[in-house]
């Protein structure tokens, strides 16, 4: 005779309870992680915004310093032009032209002081579009002035390079002495 012994199925209430607890814990962990991630994200945005504001402030400060430096140099140049024109006499054509140029430079310096960088760039762009010949002429003048300054500084360093002539030795422009064989 064979007897089938079947064992009753294990109680599923204990397993269901532990599955529900694990599910709740996973859900709680997920919501806690989501909350923490959201907090970190908002803190990161806040810090990034703060750093961007600091960088913007520092850049604005540097732009203002550069504007002050440029306008001071423009004002000095305008005064030097006026002084140069006065050397020809107060009523001379050169003095009047120099005064006119200096007045325009002073007005430009005042305009630069009053405007912010964005509007200044827009104004310069529109001026360049309206007056390309003036802009190209100014660029050419600046190029000539820069070339003259470089050439003048080259000459001053070239004068210092050469040594005084030595008897029996010929000096070349390349600062190299050539012995001609003359001995004293």
Long-range contacts (C-beta under 8 A, 24 or more apart in sequence): 63-117, 67-112, 67-113, 67-117, 68-113, 70-109, 70-112, 71-109, 71-110, 71-112, 71-113, 74-105, 74-106, 74-108, 74-109, 74-112, 75-105, 75-106, 75-109, 77-105, 78-102, 78-103, 78-105, 78-106, 78-109, 81-105
